[in-house]
Each structure stands twice: as C-alpha cells, then as structure tokens.
C-alpha cells in the first residue's frame, strides 16, 4: 500500500475539490494513459487494485507509471460515538483527483491490450475515467 513515510501533521482539513487539475494533464512517460473525468478522492487501496488489474492484464509486459500518490490522511470517529469531543483518529490515505489528471500510464504493449488494461483499471476507481493516447510532439526536433 502507498502511504507517506512522514508527514508534518497527522490530521488534515477536508479541503475543497474545485477547479481542474493544474499539472499532469497529458501523457508524459508512456504511450497511453488513464485520465480522470470527475473529481474525488482515491484511496491507497483503490490505486493498488487498479495497478494489479493493469499488470495482470498485460501479463507483466510493458511498463506502468502511477502518477498519483495518497498524501492526505482522512479520519473517522468510532461507531456509536456522540457528537463533539474532537476529530477522529486517522483511518487511511487518499489522493485528491481533479478532472483532467492523467493518473496511470502504460508503454511497451499493443494498443488494444493497453486500452483494455486501462479500462479494467478504471473500473476499480470511484470516478469516471477515459483512456487517452500520447499526442505527437509538435515541437520535437
């Protein structure tokens, strides 16, 4: 499971999820990518499930890049606890995803196999996704 080695604060505010992704909006490393169409939180377990689904489909061929990291903790209060008495204890880790973010990338496999592998990975995530292709570099010399 992915989680930070060390953080400055144990508990963080929930935050807002307005706007679109600032960076990582194009396929940079691989040939194909899985792009987020919705906004949401993706847990470390969901990232791992998507990674496993992808690597199993491509039968450990090619290369996989994971471009999201769960660096935000979320808390939960115990069941049947009265209101008040502070914030709950940290329960897990999430990555904040905004529309336009390329979360996973693949290279070294044929196009139909890559698209199917990324589609399977997208089914493991709680947001709508789209398979995108690397655009030809316009300024490449």
C-alpha positions in Angstrom: 0.0 0.0 0.0 1.1 3.5 -0.7 1.4 5.9 2.2 3.8 8.7 3.1 6.8 7.9 5.3 6.4 11.0 7.3 4.0 14.0 7.4 4.1 17.3 9.1 0.6 16.9 10.6 -1.3 13.8 11.4 -4.7 15.2 10.6 -5.6 17.5 7.7 -8.7 19.5 6.7 -11.1 18.0 4.2 -10.5 20.9 1.7 -12.4 21.8 -1.4 -12.2 20.0 -4.8 -13.0 22.9 -7.1 -11.3 23.5 -10.4 -9.4 21.3 -12.8 -6.1 19.6 -12.5 -3.1 22.0 -12.6 -0.4 19.6 -13.7 -0.1 16.1 -15.2 -2.9 16.7 -17.8 -1.1 15.0 -20.7 0.5 11.6 -21.2 4.2 12.3 -20.4 6.0 9.0 -19.9 4.1 6.2 -21.6 2.1 5.8 -24.8 -1.4 5.5 -23.2 -2.9 7.0 -20.1 -6.0 6.8 -17.8 -7.4 10.3 -17.4 -9.9 11.4 -14.7 -13.2 13.0 -15.9 -14.6 13.5 -12.4 -13.2 14.9 -9.1 -12.9 12.8 -6.0 -10.7 11.0 -3.5 -8.9 7.8 -4.5 -7.7 5.7 -1.6 -4.3 3.8 -1.5 -6.3 0.5 -1.8 -8.0 1.6 -4.9 -4.7 2.7 -6.5 -3.2 -0.7 -5.7 -6.3 -2.5 -7.0 -6.1 -0.6 -10.3 -2.3 -1.3 -10.6 -2.8 -5.0 -10.0 -5.7 -5.2 -12.6 -3.5 -3.5 -15.2 -0.3 -5.5 -14.6 -2.3 -8.8 -14.7 -3.9 -7.9 -17.9 -0.6 -7.0 -19.7 0.9 -10.2 -18.1 3.8 -8.2 -16.6 4.9 -6.9 -20.0 5.4 -3.3 -20.7 5.9 -0.5 -18.1 3.4 1.1 -15.8 3.6 4.6 -14.3 1.4 5.6 -11.3 1.2 9.4 -11.3 -0.9 9.8 -8.1 0.2 9.5 -4.5 -2.1 9.3 -1.5 -0.6 12.0 0.7 -3.8 13.2 2.5 -5.0 11.4 5.6 -8.7 11.0 6.4 -10.2 10.4 9.8 -13.1 8.5 11.2 -14.9 8.6 14.5 -15.8 5.2 16.1 -19.3 3.9 15.5 -22.0 4.9 18.0 -20.0 7.9 19.3 -21.7 11.1 20.5 -21.1 14.3 18.6 -18.2 16.5 19.8 -15.0 15.5 21.6 -12.8 16.4 18.7 -11.7 15.0 15.4 -11.5 11.2 14.9 -8.3 9.3 14.5 -6.6 8.9 11.1 -8.1 6.0 9.2 -6.4 5.9 5.8 -4.8 7.8 3.0 -6.3 9.4 -0.1 -5.1 11.2 -3.3 -7.2 14.2 -4.3 -8.1 13.9 -8.0 -9.4 16.7 -10.2 -10.8 16.4 -13.8 -8.1 16.2 -16.4 -5.4 14.4 -14.3 -3.6 11.5 -16.0 -3.4 9.0 -13.2 -1.8 5.9 -14.8 0.3 5.5 -17.9 1.3 2.4 -19.9 4.0 1.7 -22.5 5.5 -1.2 -24.3 2.2 -3.1 -25.1 0.0 -3.1 -28.2 -2.8 -0.5 -28.4 -5.8 -2.9 -27.9 -4.2 -4.6 -24.9 -3.2 -1.2 -23.4 -6.8 0.2 -23.8 -8.3 -2.9 -22.2 -5.9 -2.9 -19.3 -6.5 0.8 -18.6 -10.3 0.2 -18.9 -10.1 -2.6 -16.3 -8.0 -0.3 -14.0 -10.6 2.5 -14.4 -13.4 0.1 -13.2 -11.6 -0.2 -9.9 -11.8 3.6 -9.3 -14.7 5.6 -7.9 -14.6 8.2 -10.6 -15.3 8.3 -14.4 -12.2 7.9 -16.4 -11.1 7.9 -20.1 -8.3 6.2 -21.9 -6.1 8.7 -23.7 -3.2 8.4 -26.2 0.0 10.3 -26.2 -0.1 13.2 -28.7 2.7 13.6 -31.2 5.2 16.2 -30.0 4.7 19.3 -32.1 8.0 21.0 -31.1 10.2 17.9 -31.2 13.3 18.4 -33.3 
